Amino acid sequence: MTIKFALIGGGVMGEALLSRFISGGMYQSTEVIVSEPLPARQSYLEQKYQVRVTADNRLVFTEAQEVVLLAVKPQVFSAIAQELAEVAEINGRHKASVGAHENNHSQPLLISILAGLPLKQLEGAFPRLPIIRAMPNTPATIGAGMTAICSGAYTKVKHQELTKKLFAAVGEVVEITEPLMDAVTGLSGSGPAYVALMVEALSDGGVAAGLPRVIANQLALQTVLGAAQLLHESKIHPAELKDRVTSPGGTTIAGITQLEKSAFRSALIEAVVAAKKRSQELGK
Ligand SMILES: NC(=O)c1ccc[n+]([C@@H]2O[C@H](COP(=O)([O-])OP(=O)(O)OC[C@H]3O[C@@H](n4cnc5c(N)ncnc54)[C@H](OP(=O)(O)O)[C@@H]3O)[C@@H](O)[C@H]2O)c1
């Protein structure tokens, strides 16, 4: 059976994507190979997904015909790039020699989800390979993710379409230009933590107002979930939802007045901008 999809790094995000790609029918287990150094993790992935698992990144990189998904921590990227340099060089030469043959299946698309690692660096390590940078977020692990993708110099429309199809299996996908990647990190990448903080604070507010903790947690979480779902499904502007639930002299406008006094909206705006700046710093 031809190996179509290779995963380098079977950790949290790698597994989440692998799991959805298989359950969504994008790839059969027999078409997948995973490289992962930890023996316990290897047998876990092998048993759970019935895929071939190895510790040999070169083998994985050589065998993949369609996609190689790089899902290791950014700190180990240079070691992996060094390890794969020879194979990448051979692939690059091969590509140059076959020219623009569209159906050249020996050239896989490399998708990197490594935070902060620019296309320039990826293309330096994997010359002439089609490369796409993708930035998913944690809700992708339950199929409710938000992924932004940007394309390298050697990608074609078919690569972009394939990547969009793959990440659509774990949530929504948008295509952006690379300079916007840091802003994406500041909003959807770091965003789940802001929302978690908000749920926690709402629950604290409920307790401060006299509710038992368990009930306060349930109310806070379901309110955030319900409001997000309502906005998503009805497609109404957030300001319109706010207007609909604020009656003159009522309770909600009293709460909102307090949020404005505490600069709630400004705090979120500044949080996104600060995270974007930090992402830029880490990428240097
Ligand atoms: N988690 C997220 O929400 C999220 C969101 C967007 C982007 N990302 C990006 O996704 C990447 C992975 O994040 P993660 O949270 O999934 O991290 P993780 O759970 O630590 O996964 C990384 C995996 O790579 C393995 N690995 C380490 N060295 C390797 C090598 N030389 N060859 C092959 N595999 C190797 C690790 O094995 P060991 O455990 O044995 O070290 C681990 O299983 C990161 O670059 C991160 O920036 C993550």
The ligand as an ORCA input file, in Angstrom:
! r2SCAN-3c Opt
* xyz 0 1
  N      -0.815     22.278     20.998
  C      -1.340     23.298     20.326
  O      -2.398     23.828     20.632
  C      -0.630     23.856     19.111
  C      -1.271     24.844     18.342
  C      -0.614     25.317     17.196
  C       0.625     24.856     16.851
  N       1.222     23.917     17.641
  C       2.556     23.481     17.273
  O       2.513     22.081     17.153
  C       3.789     21.560     17.457
  C       3.619     20.382     18.389
  O       2.991     20.826     19.575
  P       2.364     19.778     20.604
  O       1.617     20.572     21.595
  O       1.681     18.708     19.853
  O       3.722     19.244     21.265
  P       4.076     17.780     21.801
  O       2.866     17.156     22.383
  O       5.317     17.903     22.624
  O       4.421     16.997     20.462
  C       5.662     16.950     19.854
  C       5.973     15.498     19.522
  O       7.154     15.422     18.724
  C       7.945     14.360     19.215
  N       9.355     14.540     18.878
  C      10.336     15.144     19.592
  N      11.516     15.073     18.942
  C      11.272     14.419     17.784
  C      12.088     14.023     16.687
  N      13.384     14.320     16.649
  N      11.520     13.355     15.664
  C      10.205     13.073     15.664
  N       9.371     13.417     16.680
  C       9.905     14.086     17.725
  C       7.708     14.424     20.698
  O       8.121     13.202     21.291
  P       8.605     13.210     22.850
  O       7.378     13.415     23.640
  O       9.241     11.900     23.011
  O       9.578     14.360     22.976
  C       6.212     14.647     20.772
  O       5.488     13.461     20.682
  C       4.598     22.696     18.054
  O       5.565     23.130     17.133
  C       3.611     23.779     18.310
  O       4.170     25.056     18.085
  C       0.624     23.393     18.752
*
